[in-house]
Amino acid sequence: MLLDALVVGGGPAGAAVARLLVQAGWSVALVEKTAFPRRKVCGEFISAPTLPLLAACGVERQFAAAAGPPVTRLGVYAGYVLLSGPSAPVWGRALGREHLDTMLRDAAVAGGARLFQPAEVVALRPTGQGQTVTLRGDGGEDEVAARIVIAACGSWQGNGIFAVESGTPAPSDLFAFKAHFHGASLPAGLMPLLAFPGGYGGLVQSDAGRLSLSCCIRRDALAAVRSRHGGRAGEAVLAHIRATTRGAAQALDGAALEGAFLSTGPIRPGIRARARPGIYFAGNIAGEAHPVIAEGISMAIQSAWLLAALLLAGRGEDYAAAWKRHFGLRLRTAAFFAHLAMGRGGRTAALAVLRACPSLMGWAARASGKTAIST
C-alpha cells in the first residue's frame, strides 16, 4: 500500500502535521523512535496564537484541562533587577512535553494515522511513486512506501538520513538545560526572562503546580561555571543562576527539584533545509529561533500547520519560501534579544529602557511572534 505521507518524529511538529493530514483524508504513518511519555529539554510555553492550532488538532480541551495557569504578565529578572510588565490578555500557557507529546500523538492515531513506535528510519530510497522507507523497531524491520516523507525529528536528533549539519565547536555554542521544581514561588501569571552572565532562560508555571526552568548557556561560560561551582553541569548552572539572578533565587528558594536536570546541545539557531525532493522538514529540523523568545513549541506546531495547509492545497513546492516568510523575522528578532540578554552592555542598556517603559515588554513579545498567524 502506498501511503500519502510518512512522518518521522512524534513530537509536536510531527504529530500535529500527521493529525492535520489524516483528518483531511490522507493516509499517514507516524514513526517515533522513543517510547512515551518522555521528558524533553525545551521550554514548555505555548503562545496564544498556537492555541487555535491545538483546537484544529482536536486537543484543545485536553490541553486546557492539563496546562498550567494562563500567563498574563511578562517580566525580566537580571542581576538584582526584577521587572514585570502590565497585566494583559493571556499570552499563553505551559504544559510538560511528557503530556503534550502523548496528547498530540494519540490525536493523530485516533484520527487514523498508523503508528510505528518505538521505531526508527534506517534506510530511505526514492522510487517512481515516492519514497520507500525501511523502519527498524522491536519487532524487526518493516518497509513502508509513501508519496512523501516529512522529517520532524528535531535539530539534534536527525539520524544519518536527515542529519543536520553540526558545525565546528565554538565558544559561543549554546547548551540547553531544563528542570522542574515543586514548592517554588512565582507571582501569579508572570513569566520572567532570566538574563545572566553567559546565558539566558525563563521560568513559567507549568502543569500540576510545577515551576519549569529552561535555560541556555554558552560553551565557554559553562566551562567557567563548572570550574567555579563544581558538581554536575545542571547543578553548576543552577548555582550560577541563583548566584547572579536575584529574582530566580527568590522564586526557587525552598523549592524541591523534581527528578534530574535534562541537558542537550550544542544548539545552533538558524534556518536549515526545509525541503528536498520528496522530503519536507517541519519543526526544529527546518529551523529554530534562539529559545530566549520562548517560541520553540509554537514554531514547531505552526510549521506543521503551514506545511499541512500547503500540501492539502497542492502547493508543497511553496513550503520553503513560505516557512522563511512566516518565521524569518522571528529568528532575527530572537537573535537580537539573545545577544542583549547575554552581553553585559546590552543587558544593562535594555534594563534601563524597560525600567522607564515596562510596556515595551508587550512590544517585544509581539515582535517575537506572539501575535495571530494567518494563512
TAMO-V448476 format. One record per residue. PHI is phi in whole degrees, -180 to 180 (999 if undefined). NEAR is the number of other ideal C-beta (glycine too) atoms within 12 Angstrom. D_FIRST is the distance of its C-alpha to the first C-alpha in Angstrom with 1 decimal. Layout:
<<PHI,NEAR,D_FIRST> <PHI,NEAR,D_FIRST>>
This chain:
<<999,15,0.0> <-94,21,3.8> <-78,32,6.2> <-74,33,9.7> <-152,46,11.6> <-118,47,12.2> <-107,55,15.8> <-104,47,18.1> <115,49,21.1> <-101,49,21.8> <-75,47,25.2> <-56,48,26.5> <-68,54,24.8> <-66,53,21.3> <-67,50,21.4> <-66,52,23.0> <-67,57,20.6> <-63,52,17.6> <-62,41,19.7> <-64,43,20.7> <-76,42,17.3> <-67,32,15.8> <-74,23,19.0> <-94,22,18.7> <102,14,15.4> <-78,31,12.9> <-91,26,9.8> <-137,41,11.2> <-112,42,11.5> <-118,49,15.2> <-116,46,16.6> <-139,42,20.3> <-84,29,22.4> <-110,26,25.4> <-70,17,26.0> <-102,26,27.4> <-75,19,30.1> <-141,25,31.3> <-88,29,34.3> <-134,37,33.9> <-84,37,36.5> <-169,49,36.7> <-66,46,38.7> <-111,46,37.6> <-74,47,39.0> <-123,50,36.8> <-76,41,38.7> <-55,27,39.3> <-63,30,37.2> <-86,45,34.1> <-61,33,34.7> <-62,22,33.4> <-73,39,30.1> <-63,38,30.0> <-63,21,30.7> <-64,28,27.7> <-86,40,25.6> <83,26,27.2> <-121,37,29.3> <-58,22,32.6> <-68,15,34.5> <-61,22,33.4> <-62,34,34.4> <-61,20,37.7> <-74,15,38.5> <-101,26,37.8> <-71,35,38.9> <-69,35,42.4> <-65,28,45.1> <-60,26,44.9> <-89,43,46.2> <-118,26,49.0> <-140,32,51.0> <-109,40,50.4> <-148,39,52.8> <-137,42,53.7> <-114,40,55.2> <-148,37,56.8> <58,25,59.7> <-91,16,62.2> <-93,27,60.9> <-125,29,59.0> <-119,34,57.9> <-140,30,56.0> <-82,31,55.3> <-70,21,56.1> <-63,21,54.0> <-147,26,51.3> <-56,21,48.4> <-59,27,45.6> <-83,40,44.1> <155,43,41.2> <-146,37,40.6> <-122,44,39.4> <-149,41,37.0> <-59,41,36.2> <-64,38,32.8> <-63,30,32.4> <-93,33,32.3> <-63,46,30.7> <-61,40,27.6> <-64,32,27.0> <-60,38,27.6> <-72,48,25.1> <-61,41,22.4> <-64,27,22.9> <-66,36,22.9> <-64,44,19.5> <-67,28,18.1> <-62,21,20.2> <-77,30,18.7> <126,24,15.1> <-71,40,14.0> <-88,28,12.4> <-103,33,15.2> <-117,36,15.7> <-158,35,19.5> <-79,18,21.4> <-161,32,19.1> <-136,30,19.6> <-80,40,18.1> <-114,23,19.7> <-157,20,18.1> <-148,31,16.5> <-139,21,16.2> <-73,19,15.6> <-130,19,13.7> <-64,11,14.2> <-99,16,11.3> <162,26,12.0> <-133,34,12.2> <-109,24,10.9> <-115,39,12.6> <-98,24,14.2> <-112,35,15.4> <-121,21,18.5> <-134,22,19.6> <-62,14,22.0> <-92,11,19.8> <110,12,19.2> <-109,17,16.4> <-130,23,12.7> <-114,25,10.4> <-128,38,8.0> <-104,28,6.9> <-146,39,8.3> <-64,30,10.7> <-137,41,13.5> <-119,45,14.9> <-115,53,17.8> <-92,45,20.4> <-134,46,22.6> <-101,39,24.0> <85,41,27.7> <-70,43,30.2> <-110,31,31.5> <-119,33,28.4> <-61,28,26.2> <-81,23,25.6> <-61,13,26.1> <-78,26,23.0> <-113,38,23.9> <-60,20,27.6> <-94,31,30.2> <-58,15,33.5> <-84,16,35.9> <77,20,39.1> <-89,11,42.5> <-54,16,44.1> <-142,14,46.7> <-57,18,49.3> <-84,28,47.7> <-55,27,44.3> <-102,45,43.5> <-115,38,42.6> <-105,43,41.3> <-134,41,42.6> <-149,41,41.8> <-156,39,43.5> <-114,39,44.1> <-132,32,47.6> <-108,21,49.2> <78,17,52.6> <-80,30,52.6> <-127,21,54.5> <-138,37,53.3> <-52,27,54.7> <-56,15,52.6> <80,27,50.0> <-94,35,50.7> <-123,48,48.2> <-91,43,50.3> <-80,50,49.4> <-102,48,51.0> <-120,43,52.6> <-134,42,54.1> <-56,28,55.3> <86,37,52.4> <-171,46,49.6> <-155,47,48.5> <-169,49,46.7> <-159,49,46.5> <-120,47,47.2> <-153,48,45.5> <-76,38,45.7> <-108,41,42.3> <-72,31,41.1> <54,22,43.2> <74,21,46.4> <-85,34,45.3> <-103,39,46.4> <-100,47,43.9> <-112,46,45.3> <-130,49,43.2> <-156,54,44.8> <-128,48,44.5> <-142,44,47.3> <-64,35,48.0> <-57,27,47.9> <-68,22,51.6> <-67,33,52.5> <-62,33,50.5> <-62,21,52.4> <-68,19,55.7> <-67,34,54.7> <-67,25,53.8> <-67,15,57.1> <-77,19,59.0> <-103,23,57.5> <70,13,56.1> <76,16,53.5> <-69,20,49.8> <-58,30,48.3> <-62,32,47.3> <-65,22,50.7> <-67,30,52.5> <-64,47,50.7> <-61,37,51.5> <-62,26,55.1> <-64,35,55.2> <-65,43,53.9> <-61,28,56.4> <-75,20,59.2> <-113,33,58.6> <-134,39,57.2> <-59,24,59.5> <-60,36,57.2> <-68,44,54.4> <-61,27,57.1> <-67,21,58.4> <-65,33,54.9> <-97,33,54.1> <-62,17,57.6> <80,14,57.4> <-78,26,53.6> <-107,16,51.6> <-70,25,48.6> <-95,25,45.5> <70,16,43.9> <-106,17,43.9> <-63,29,43.6> <-103,32,40.2> <-148,31,40.3> <-161,26,38.2> <144,33,38.7> <-77,26,39.7> <-106,38,38.1> <-128,32,38.7> <-57,38,38.2> <153,26,37.2> <-94,32,34.5> <-121,33,31.8> <-62,25,28.8> <-112,35,26.8> <-163,31,24.2> <-133,24,23.1> <-55,15,20.9> <80,27,17.4> <-133,37,18.8> <-121,45,20.9> <-118,44,23.4> <-132,54,24.5> <81,50,27.4> <-65,47,29.9> <-69,41,28.0> <-80,46,28.5> <166,37,32.1> <-147,42,34.5> <-92,42,38.0> <-54,40,40.9> <-62,45,40.6> <-56,44,44.1> <-93,44,42.8> <56,45,40.6> <-118,46,37.7> <-59,48,35.0> <-67,48,32.8> <-61,47,33.5> <-64,48,32.5> <-63,46,29.2> <-69,46,28.3> <-66,46,29.8> <-68,52,27.7> <-64,50,24.5> <-61,38,25.8> <-61,41,26.8> <-64,43,23.5> <-60,43,21.5> <-61,30,24.2> <-71,32,23.9> <-63,33,20.1> <-68,23,20.3> <-88,16,23.2> <73,10,21.4> <-123,19,24.0> <-58,34,22.2> <-67,19,24.6> <-90,21,27.5> <-63,36,26.4> <-59,29,28.6> <-69,18,31.7> <-66,30,31.1> <-59,37,30.8> <-65,24,34.1> <-65,20,35.8> <-72,35,34.9> <-118,39,35.6> <-59,23,37.9> <-63,21,41.1> <-63,40,40.2> <-64,35,39.8> <-68,23,43.1> <-63,28,44.8> <-63,38,43.6> <-63,28,44.9> <-63,24,48.2> <-65,38,48.5> <-64,38,47.5> <-68,26,50.3> <-63,30,52.7> <-67,44,51.9> <-89,34,52.2> <-91,24,55.2> <-60,20,58.6> <-64,13,60.1> <-64,20,57.2> <-63,33,56.9> <-63,19,60.6> <-65,18,60.6> <-64,33,57.5> <-64,29,59.2> <-62,18,62.4> <-67,20,60.6> <-68,33,58.6> <-61,20,61.8> <-74,12,63.4> <-145,17,60.5> <-60,24,58.0> <-64,21,56.2> <-64,23,54.8> <-62,35,52.3> <-66,25,50.6> <-62,21,50.6> <-63,35,49.0> <-63,40,46.3> <-67,26,45.5> <-65,22,45.6> <-93,38,43.0> <108,38,40.4> <-85,36,41.5> <-137,26,41.5> <-62,16,39.2> <-103,28,36.2> <-130,13,35.2> <-77,18,32.3>>
